[in-house]
């Protein structure tokens, strides 16, 4: 019997150590993310200021380079490496395994658990013997009754209550999750709804469906229903168990259908189509939106499946990283598409210019945006070829469809300092007559930090009468430095300043200061990523001249649906 208890305790002790190791590993990962954020906030150049990064890494318990592995037990004591990313900053850091760094914690907790187990066993033996002793010394005629009473006493001992008390003293699971940033396993559902028959124009669709859906999902604490500019409805249901996703999806279609019948009694189920994407915290919202649209298209095309679901694939980034070596082939073989997103004047509603956006047709992952595949390009030649392909395609389209509007191109940060790219650019522009319609976007941090290194690039752009836009503007501190550079024709606000600006006074204050400083040197300020009417109205009040984003329209696929093949 004792051997069973020993085996059970050993298994529990092993599970405890595995869980403790995982929690400590998550703590290391969280610390690394904070370090990457600190490097980004301090605007430290990852390449030229490695000494500073090394000092910061050492202060957080990391190393930029691995130490020599120990001679003995190298398989268990080898340093681990991880890549920590925050926005545009990626750091590959090394650290000792958590069981070495926190060895005192493992030893202390294991000793405590072993001590508690031994102490509990000893006292259990003492109590058991004390109860058994009067039973053995009792008269024979009283023995059956005494044994029965002893068994009853043993059953009534509050072992379960004690274990419950011990469980109550443990920190709640959500506290550990918050402390070490461990992602929960709940799913969120994002859905787009389409009805084959129009609704009356005099009804408030958003409030009607919001009321019905909230009432239909009373058990959910977070529900969002928004009416899109296109007339469709976007629905978000949060914190759903993985096993209940399909049930909630079916319930959602049924509730939407019943709500639609109130105003369109002639509807059938085939008229109501719903596209759904389930995802977890941290998912790229742009990809979620695209996947949901794809699911809705599939539902529309199906005669009998009225609701379609496409899960957010968390292996996309892994598969993309593993196939990074083949990504340049998609550029050289012209397996990409070029889109144009318009920039609208907020006063007149006129289209001022377009921003060129590249999409790659990946053989297994489908359509990939620039933010998804560009970080995987580590070869300098591939990065140069990327921007060359974009410029060539823009020239091709402008020659085929001349336009009075300016086209802005996002140049990769490394290409701003690439002699090879700008020599090619100079030769390419000699035979292009519409070069004055080209505008090039550079990140705010890159412009201010590396201004002396941008001489060649700015000269090449100035030679063709092109212009420059400062992108991802987050502060007004250095805007005055732009006054001598007449080639700069505007500022684009960071998406972080735009998102939910209608309810964030701090963001409004920052934008107001940016507009004030830019007005003094006659530079317009543009907003990007505008998604709601409230955001748009707030930007207009703050003096933003123009804006772009999904609120206005999705990216226009080139000028005449021309694509690269």
N, C-alpha and C positions, 0 to 999 in steps of 0.2 A: 504493500500500500504506500509506503514511504517513497518508493522509487517512482510511482506514478506522480506524486506531488512534486518530486524533484524535477522530473521531465517536464511537467506542466509549467513549473516556475521558470525553468531554463528557457522554454519557448517564449514565455511572456517577457522574460528579460531580454531575449534576442530581439523580439518585436519592438520593445521599448527603445533599445539602442538604435535600431534602424530608423525609427520615427524621429528620435533625437538627432541623429545624423542628418536626416532630410531637412528638419527645421533649421539646423545650423547652416546647412548648405544654402537654404533660401535666404538666411540672414546675410551670408556672404554675397549672394547674387544681388540682394537689395542694396548692400553697401557699394558694390561695384556700379550699380545704376546711379546711385547718388554721386559717386565720383565722376562718372561721365557727365552728369548734369552740371556738376561744379565746374568741370573743364569747359563746358559749353557756356555757362553763365559768365565765367571769367574771360571768355574769348581767347583761350590759349590755343595757339597753332600746334596741332598734333605732330607736325613734321619738324618744325624748326625749334620748338621749345620742349624737347623731350626731357631735358634736365628738370624743368619745372614739374612736368607730369610725373617723372620718376619720384620726385620728392613728395608730391601729393599722394601717389600710389603707395609709397612706403609708409606714409602717415596713416593710411587706411588699411595697411596690412597686405598690400599687393606688391608685385614686382613686374617690371617691364621685360626682364630677361630671366630665364630659368637658371637656378643654381645647379651645380654639379650634383647628380643623383648620388645618394649614399651607396657604399659598396654592398652593404647587407640590407636585405628587405627592400630593395629598390622598387619592387612592384607595388609595395604597400605605402611607401613613403615618398613616391615621386610627386613632384608638384603638378597641380592641376592648372589647366589654362581655360579661360573663357573670354568671350568677346562681349563687352558691355557697350550698349548703344543708347544714345539720347539725341534725338533729332539728327543733326548732321555729324555728330561726333561718334566715332566707334573706336574703342580701346581694347586691345588684346592684352590681358593681364594674367599673371601667374600668381598662384597662392598655394600655401600648404593645405593638405586635407584638413577638414574641420576636426576630425578626431585627434589630430596632432595638436592643432592650435588650442582647441578647447578640451584637451585631455583631462585637465583637472576636473572639469564638469562631468565628464563620463565617469571618472573614477569615483568622485564624490557621490553622484546619484546612484551608481551601481552598489557602492558600499552601503548607502542608506537603504536601498531596496533589499539587499541581502540581509542586512541587520534586522529590518522589519520582519522579513520572512522567518528568520531564525527565532526572533523574539516571539512572534505569533505562534510558531510551532511549539516552542517550549511551554508557553502559557496554556496552549490548547491541551498539551499532554498533562499538565498539572491539574487543570480543571477536569479533564476526563477521568484521571485517576482518583481525584477527590470525590467524584460522583460515583465511581465504580466501587470504591472501598466500602461504603455502608451497604451496598448491595451484596457484596461477597460475604460480609459478616452478619447478614440478616438471617433469622430463623428460616428453616426450609418451608414451613407452611406459609410464610409471608413472602416467599421468593417471587412467585408469579406477579403479585401485585407490585412489589418493589421494582422488578425489572420493567414492568409496563410504565410505572411512574418515571423511572430513570430515562426511558426512551422518550417519553413525553417532554421531560425537562430538556433533554438534549435537542429535540426538535424545536422547542420554544426559545432556544438561545438566540439572541438577536444578531446572528452573523450577518444577515442581509442588511439590517439597519446600519451596522458598522461600515459595511462596504459602501452603502449609499452615502453615509457621512463623508467617507474618504473621497468619493466621487464629487460631492458638492464642493470640497475644498480645492479641487483642481481648477485651474483657470479655464474659462469657457473657450470653446473651439474658435469662435469668431474673434476673440481677443488675440489668440496666437496668429490667426490669419491676418489680422490687421497689423500686428507688430512686425511680422516678417514678410508681409506683402505676398502671401500665398493665394493663388487664384482659386476661387471657389469653382464648383463643378456645375453651377446653374447655367441654364441657357436663356437667351432672350430671343424672342420672335419678332422679326420685322416683316410686315406684310403690306402689299399693294393690292388695292381692290379695284376691279373694273366691272362695270355693268353694261350689258349690251343694249339697254334701253335708257334713254335720257330721263332724268328726274325733272320735276317742275322747277322753274327758275325762282319761284318765290319762297323756297324753303331753305332753312339753314342746315345744310347737309352735315357740316362738321359737328355741330352741337347735337343733332339728332343721333348720329352714329356713336358719338362719344358717350351719350347718356345710355344708349342700349348696350354698348360693349362693356362699359364700366359696371352696369347692372348685371350683365351676363357673366362677368369674371370677378365677383365680389371677393374671392379669396386672394386675388393678386393686389399688391399694394402699389405697383407702379404700372400705369397704363397711359399711353399717349395716342391721341388721334388727331391728325392734322390734314387739312384740306390743301392739296397741292395746287400750284398755279394752273396746271394742265386740267384740273377738274377731278382728278383721282384722289383717293384717300390713302394716307400712310398711317399704319397702325403698328404700335410697338407694345409688346407684352414682355415684362421683365421677370426674372427669377423663377424660371420653370425648370423642374427636374428633367434630366435627360430622358428618363423613361416615359415622361408624360407629354413629350413634344408632339407626337402624332395625334394624341387625344385632343390637345389644345388646338391643333391645327384644324381638325374636323369640327370642333365646337365653334371655332372662329367663323368658318364658312357658314355653318348653320345659323349663327347669330346674325351675321351680315345679311344672309338671305331673308330671314324673318324681318329684319329692320327695313330692308328694301321693299318688302311686300306692303308696308304701311302706305307708301306713296305710289307703288306700281303693283297693283294687285294682279296684273296679267303676266308677271314674270314667272319664268320657270328656272329650275336650278342651273340649267346650261347657260343662262344669261348672266349669271354671277360667277366671275372668275377671280381667283385669288392666287397671288404669288407670294411665297414665304421663304425667308432665309433665317435659319437658326444659328446663333453665334454666342460666344462667351465674351466676358470683359476683355478689353484690349484689342478687339477686332478692328480692322481698318473700315471705317464707316463708308468710305467710297466704294470699297469692294462689296460690302454688304448690300449697298444700294444697287450696284450693278448685278449682283447675283439674284436679288429679288426681282429686278426687272426681267432677267432671263427666265426666271421661274414663271412670271406672269405671262410672258410670251408663249411659253410651252403650254400653259393652261388654256390660253386663247386658241392655240392650234389643235388642242385635243377635243374631240367630240364628247368624250365621256368622263375624262378626268378634269374636274372643275377647279381643283386646287393642286398646285404643284409646290414642292419644297426642294430647295437646293441648300444644303448645309455649307456653312463657311468652312473651308478646308484648311485646317491648321497645319497641314503638311505642305501647303503651297510654298511657303518660304524655304522649307528644307529642300524640297525638290528643286526649287529655283536655284538655291545655293549649290546643290550638287551638279546642276547643269550649267553653271556659270561659264564654263569653258566654251560652250556652244552658242552662247548669246551673241557674240560678235558676228556669227554666221548669219543671224537674222537681219543684221544691218547690211552686211556686204551683199547678201542675196536679195535685198529689197523686200523682205518679208515683214513689212510694217505699214502702218496707215498714219496719215497726218490729218489731224483735226484742227479746226479753228474755233476758239471760244471768243465771242464778241465782247467788247467793252462798251457799255452804254452810258451816254450823257444823262445824268440824273435830272437835269433841268428840262431838256427837250425830248429825251427818249431816243435820240438819234444814236446810231452806231458810230463810234469814234475810230476804233481799230480792232484788230484781231490778235489773239495770242496763239501761236502754233504749238500744238500738243501732239506728241508722238505716242503711238500705241504699237506694241509688237504682237504679232499673231503667234503665240507659243503653241507648239504641236500638242502638248498635253495639258497646259494650264490655261489655254485660251488667250483672250485679250489681256495684255499686261500694260499698265500705265508706266510712265517714266519713273515715278517714285518707287515702283516695285522692282524694275530690272536694272536701273542705273547703278544702285549701290553694289550690284553684283559684278559690275565692270571694273576690274582692277588693272587691266592692261592699258598702258598709255595709248597704244595704237588704236585699240578698240574705242577708247573715249574720243579720240580725234575723229575717227570714222563716223561715230554717232552724230556729232554736230555737223560734219561735212554732209552727211546724208540728209539731215534736216534742212540745211541751207540749200542744197541742190533741189530738194523737192519743193521748197517755197519758191525758188526761182522758176522752176518748171511751171508751177501753178500760176504765178503772176504773169508769166509770158503767155500762157494759154488764156487766162482770164484777167486782163489788166483791170486794176482797181485803184480808186483814189484813196483808199484806206491804208493806213500803216499796218504792217504785220510785225509783231514782236516775237523774238526768238529767245528762249532760255539757253544761254551758253553754259556748258559744264564748267564748274569753278576752275578745274585744272586747265581748261583750254584758254582761259583768259591770259594765262602765262605761257602758252605753248607757241613757240616761234614757228614750229611746223604748221600749225593750224592757220596762223595769220599770214604766212607766206602763201599758203594755198588760197586763202580768202582773197588776198590782193589780186592774184591771177584770175580767180573765178569772177570777180566783179568787173574786170576790164571789158568784158563782152556783154554785161547785163545793164540795160538802160534804166531799169526801174529800181536801182539800188538805193535811191533816196527814200524809198518806202519801207526800208528795213530798220527795225529797232531791236536792240539787244538788251536783255535783262541780266543784271548782276546782283547778287545778294548784298545787302547793306554791309554785313560784316566784312566780306571780301573787298568791297570797294574802299572802305576806310582803312582797313589793316594793311592792304597791299597796294595802296595807291601808287607808290613809286614804280612798282613792277608792271603797272597797267599802261605804261606809256605807249608801247608798240600797239596794243590792242585799240586804245582810244584813237591813236593816229590813223590806224587803218579804217576805223569806222568814220572818222571825220573826213577822210579822203573821199569817201563815196557819198558824203552828205547824209550819212545815217545818224541815228540818235541812240541814246542810252536811257534805260529805266532802272531806277534803284528799287530792287525787290525785297520783300520781307522786312519792311521798316517797322521797328518796334519802339523807337525812342526818338525824341526831338533834339537830343544833346548835340549832335554833330551836323545837323542839316545846314547850318550856316557855312560850313566848309565847302558846300557844293556851289556857292555863288560864282567862283571863277570858271567853273566847268560848264560852259554854255551848251556842250553836247548833251548834258543831262536834261531831259525834258519832262520828268515826272517821278513820282514816288508811289509805290504800291505797298499798301499796309499789309502787315503780317496777318495770316488767317486767325491767329490766336487773339488778335485785337478785335476782329470782326465777330467771331462766334459768340452769340448771346450778349452782344454789346448793349442791347436795349435794356438789359437788367443789371449791368455791371458798371457802376459809377467810376471805378478805377480805370477801366478800359476807355470809357468816354473821356475822362480827363486826359489820358495819354494821347488819344486821337485829336482832341481839341488842341493840345500843345503842338502836335506834329503839323496840323493844318495852319496854326498861327505862324510857326517858324517858316514853313514852306511858302506861305503867302508873301512874306517879306522879301523873298528872292524870286517871286513869280513862278513857282513850280506847282503844278496841280497835284492833288492827292487822289489816288484811286483805291477803291476797296475791292477785295477779292474774296471769293467763297461765300457770297451773300446767299442766304438760304430762305429768309423769311421777310415778310412785309415790315415787321417791327424793326429788324436790323436795317433794312433799307431806309425807313423813315428816320431812324436815329442818325445814320450816316449823313443824310441830307441836312439835318439840323446842325450837325457838327461841321459842315462846310466841305465834305468830300464831293469832288466834282463828278466822278464817274465810278462805275462798279461793274463787276462781272460775277457770275456764279450760277448755280442751278436754279436760283429764283427766277432768273430771266429766261434762260434757255439752256438746254444741254449743248455741249460742244457741237458746232456745225461741222459735219464731215466734209472738210475742204470747202471749196466754193461750188463745185459742180459734181460732188460725189466721186471725184477722181481718186483712186487709191493706187498704191504701189503694188505690184504683183510680182 
